[in-house]
Amino acid sequence: MKTIIEPFKIKSVEQVKFTTKEEREKILKKAFYNPFMIPGEDVLIDLLTDSGTSAMSAKQWAGILDGDESYAGSKSYFRFEKVTKKIFGFKHIIPVHQGRAAERILFTNLLSDLDSNGRYVNAGEGRYIPNNNHFDTTRANIEFNNGTAVDLVIEEGKHPSVIHPFKGNMDLEKLENFIKKVGAKNIPVCMITITNNTGGGQPVSMENIKAVSRICKKYKIKFFIDACRFAENAYFIKMREKGFEKKSVLEITQEMFSYADGCTMSAKKDAFANIGGFIAMNDEELYMQSKNLLIITEGFETYGGLAGRDMEAIAQGLEEILEESYLQYRLRSTEYLGEKLLENNIPIIQPPGGHAIYVDAKGFLPHIPPEQYPGQAVVCEIYKSGGIRAVEIGSVMFGQYDKKGKLIPAEMELVRLAIPRRVYTQSHIDYVAEVFIEMAKSKKKIKGYRIIEEPKFLRHFTAKFAPLK
Ligand SMILES: Cc1ncc(COP(=O)(O)O)c(C=O)c1O
């Protein structure tokens, strides 16, 4: 059979709300043209994120009822620990409430020194953390600790229409040159994000992970993986990398993580959970420091910031995500949306990534310069036209200012259409493509935006915008 179908059937549904274009225009204005400020119930198809938005399985919901809420030594923790150790293979697994809590623990520890009383001093200055591409929260947690986040993705990863099977790969030559330039002692950890969310949900090859690990070992630098979408990455390896065709996704995952010293994970992605995450590592000293910080800020080590029931849902979700019929459907359904947009000359990052389609807003709206945020213009337009919510991944999210306050634009101006797991059907996706195709007909009339209010960190979440005349 050629048709790839959803490997599940629907047991419970949630009504969506329809609004008129006039209503949506008012809603958008009230939200200061920032989709993060639109009430969820006013959204018809929500492609803002694939994070925490998955449909949980009947077995996950059963786990929610079965969760053990003991403060210490909960049986749900032990199930969570057993599953995560089997898959990721690290010695220590610490639950946290979501991915950024894992990042905060990692970077607070690695970008600071401890004084004789165990207090943090000398935060960050002069320390660097390379990655293929840091995601927004990763970058913010580094910068918040005075460190410098450095992106070293391969050149192909910066050009939307260039085809490459592993566009998320790290540029190995740049990595080694960078280490030599700033000195290994100033790089407390090197990361790699699988798949590369900032760069189009593009995978990283096993060969590249292995090579980054080898370089890190040579210079005695810790190597951590941002594991959010590990299963999608593993399935891409199975499909695209020689020698892995016959290996199971579990075996591929175990091999990927065997090259690393630890990982950070948001279970809101490839664990089908609505909340949760963990940080894992082999290093004893880092474990002790992480545990201390966890207990001060998240909770005791057998629950982190989670309820016992959340750990049950994560453990179950991690077993389910490894099912290859699911991963085959997942990657194909993302690709399906990408194909529809491409057929209608809407430029996207090619080839399609795992969890999302990334529209190249610079290519789509060439008349809007980066200073007028073309990605934000697309995001506002698809909400107005069809009630679809998406997120800008461009100069709103990653732009910086120079000393004179002039915008230094991001490498790419993208709009991410993130597909929640097991949530939308093929006709929902057909509708999304239809909205884009209609919008494209009068795209020359679309105008840019300016920012009227913004915070210092992670501005895209709360910045306010105004449309340009
Ligand atoms: C690659 C990557 N790392 C880290 C995070 C942060 O995870 P969380 O939202 O659970 O804090 C995200 C979330 O979108 C992500 O995509």
The ligand as an SDF file (V2000), in Angstrom:
LIG
                    3D

 16 16  0  0  0  0  0  0  0  0999 V2000
   14.9960   23.0340   20.2990 C   0  0  0  0  0  0  0  0  0  0  0  0
   14.3140   23.4760   21.5470 C   0  0  0  0  0  0  0  0  0  0  0  0
   15.0050   23.5620   22.7050 N   0  0  0  0  0  0  0  0  0  0  0  0
   14.4330   23.9450   23.8500 C   0  0  0  0  0  0  0  0  0  0  0  0
   13.1090   24.2940   23.9010 C   0  0  0  0  0  0  0  0  0  0  0  0
   12.5000   24.7480   25.2250 C   0  0  0  0  0  0  0  0  0  0  0  0
   11.5710   23.8300   25.7150 O   0  0  0  0  0  0  0  0  0  0  0  0
   10.3530   24.3060   26.6650 P   0  0  0  0  0  0  0  0  0  0  0  0
    9.4200   25.0810   25.8000 O   0  0  0  0  0  0  0  0  0  0  0  0
    9.7570   23.0240   27.1490 O   0  0  0  0  0  0  0  0  0  0  0  0
   10.9100   25.1300   27.7570 O   0  0  0  0  0  0  0  0  0  0  0  0
   12.3410   24.2490   22.7460 C   0  0  0  0  0  0  0  0  0  0  0  0
   10.9240   24.6360   22.7800 C   0  0  0  0  0  0  0  0  0  0  0  0
   10.2810   24.9340   21.8090 O   0  0  0  0  0  0  0  0  0  0  0  0
   12.9490   23.8130   21.5330 C   0  0  0  0  0  0  0  0  0  0  0  0
   12.2680   23.7240   20.3900 O   0  0  0  0  0  0  0  0  0  0  0  0
  1  2  1  0
  2  3  1  0
  2 15  2  0
  3  4  2  0
  4  5  1  0
  5  6  1  0
  5 12  2  0
  6  7  1  0
  7  8  1  0
  8  9  2  0
  8 10  1  0
  8 11  1  0
 12 13  1  0
 12 15  1  0
 13 14  2  0
 15 16  1  0
M  END
$$$$
